[in-house]
Amino acid sequence: MEDCLFCKFVKGEIPVNKVFENEDFIVIRDINPQCANHFLAIPKTHYKYLGEMTETESKTLARILSTIPELKNELSLEGGYRLVINQGDDAGQTVPHLHIHVLSGEKMGWNPAGRE
């Protein structure tokens, strides 16, 4: 997509603080961090939603998920981390390009797996 902010990050049209890059995705520091360490893993191919990916294309997501733990030093994952994928307006997706929030570096206050 020509007007997609994240596609412009991927293409290098807008400078970002890249922490990692390979053939599938980039990892950047979020410019509006929600915790001590907040990164975005952004696929190089544009998808708005997970449901837009074919079975073959979803292997890119699997490669991203398997690479994140390998970046434990770069992403400060030592004490644990949270991955978040927002899908649609109700979930808080503000950029229409599939991306994974990687949050780390502090104790998380909200437990999405259960009510406190």
WOBEL-V489812 format. One record per run of one state. SS is the DSSP state (H for helix, E for strand, C for the rest). FROM is the first residue (numbers start at 0). LEN is the number of residues. Records with the same first field share a line. If there is no record, write none. Layout:
BEGIN
SS->FROM-LEN, FROM-LEN
END
This chain:
BEGIN
C->0-4, 11-6, 21-3, 29-7, 43-6, 52-5, 71-9, 84-4, 91-7, 104-12
H->4-7, 49-3, 57-14, 88-3
E->17-4, 24-5, 36-7, 80-4, 98-6
END
